[in-house]
């Protein structure tokens, strides 16, 4: 289950990047050299298109898969490589230089 959600998460991330790159910016209609109407730049947002709704949906999917992956990893036993290392116990050092008289 974890691997399936992880693969879905990666695919959704790549798809979200592609969706964002396909969208045009808000000021893209105002060219540098062209004479554009300044009212169109400062006008309110247009109706939500299908691609922006799809982008929001994929972003929500990424949020839920991120939460699921975080919870499932935290429920697994946390193990570390350092936990497997065994440190040899040596005898305590004796102070042979100073003898009690």
C-alpha contacts under 8 A as a table, 3 or more apart, distances in Angstrom:
res1	aa1	res2	aa2	distance
1	X	4	X	5.15
1	X	5	X	6.28
2	X	5	X	5.31
2	X	6	X	6.09
2	X	69	X	7.02
2	X	72	X	7.41
3	X	6	X	4.96
3	X	7	X	6.15
4	X	7	X	5.27
4	X	8	X	6.20
5	X	8	X	4.93
5	X	9	X	6.00
5	X	65	X	6.57
5	X	69	X	7.43
6	X	9	X	4.97
6	X	10	X	6.34
6	X	65	X	7.65
6	X	69	X	7.24
7	X	10	X	5.16
7	X	11	X	6.23
8	X	11	X	5.17
8	X	12	X	6.05
8	X	65	X	7.98
9	X	12	X	5.11
9	X	13	X	6.15
9	X	61	X	7.99
9	X	62	X	6.07
9	X	65	X	6.06
9	X	66	X	7.47
10	X	13	X	5.10
10	X	14	X	6.35
11	X	14	X	5.26
11	X	15	X	6.09
12	X	15	X	4.96
12	X	16	X	5.97
12	X	58	X	6.38
12	X	61	X	7.44
12	X	62	X	6.45
13	X	16	X	5.10
13	X	17	X	6.32
13	X	62	X	6.92
14	X	17	X	5.18
14	X	18	X	6.36
15	X	18	X	5.09
15	X	19	X	6.15
15	X	58	X	7.84
16	X	19	X	5.01
16	X	20	X	6.15
16	X	55	X	6.33
16	X	58	X	6.28
16	X	59	X	7.00
17	X	20	X	5.25
17	X	21	X	6.24
18	X	21	X	5.16
18	X	22	X	6.22
19	X	22	X	5.15
19	X	23	X	6.60
19	X	51	X	7.20
19	X	55	X	6.27
20	X	23	X	5.45
20	X	55	X	7.19
21	X	24	X	7.76
23	X	51	X	7.57
23	X	52	X	7.96
24	X	28	X	6.50
25	X	28	X	5.19
26	X	29	X	7.45
26	X	41	X	7.32
27	X	30	X	5.59
27	X	41	X	6.03
28	X	31	X	6.78
29	X	36	X	7.61
29	X	41	X	7.58
30	X	34	X	7.36
30	X	35	X	7.87
30	X	36	X	5.56
30	X	37	X	7.66
30	X	38	X	7.85
30	X	41	X	6.85
31	X	34	X	5.18
31	X	35	X	7.41
31	X	36	X	6.93
37	X	40	X	5.76
37	X	41	X	7.32
38	X	41	X	5.30
38	X	42	X	6.58
39	X	42	X	5.29
39	X	43	X	5.75
40	X	43	X	5.10
48	X	52	X	6.34
48	X	53	X	6.92
49	X	52	X	5.48
49	X	53	X	6.47
50	X	53	X	5.15
50	X	54	X	6.09
51	X	54	X	4.99
51	X	55	X	6.08
52	X	55	X	4.92
52	X	56	X	6.24
53	X	56	X	5.13
53	X	57	X	6.21
54	X	57	X	4.99
54	X	58	X	6.16
55	X	58	X	5.22
55	X	59	X	6.14
56	X	59	X	5.04
56	X	60	X	6.25
57	X	60	X	5.14
57	X	61	X	6.24
58	X	61	X	4.89
58	X	62	X	6.20
59	X	62	X	5.10
59	X	63	X	6.26
60	X	63	X	4.97
60	X	64	X	6.30
61	X	64	X	5.23
61	X	65	X	6.15
62	X	65	X	5.16
62	X	66	X	5.97
63	X	66	X	5.16
63	X	67	X	6.32
64	X	67	X	5.13
64	X	68	X	6.15
65	X	68	X	4.98
65	X	69	X	5.99
66	X	69	X	5.18
66	X	70	X	6.11
67	X	70	X	5.14
67	X	71	X	6.16
68	X	71	X	5.22
68	X	72	X	6.05
69	X	72	X	5.18
69	X	73	X	6.10
70	X	73	X	5.31
70	X	74	X	6.20
71	X	74	X	5.14
71	X	75	X	6.27
72	X	75	X	5.22
72	X	76	X	6.53
73	X	76	X	5.26
74	X	77	X	7.38
74	X	78	X	7.34
79	X	83	X	6.92
80	X	83	X	5.33
80	X	84	X	7.17
81	X	84	X	5.42
81	X	85	X	6.90
82	X	85	X	5.35
83	X	86	X	7.93
95	X	98	X	6.32
96	X	99	X	6.62
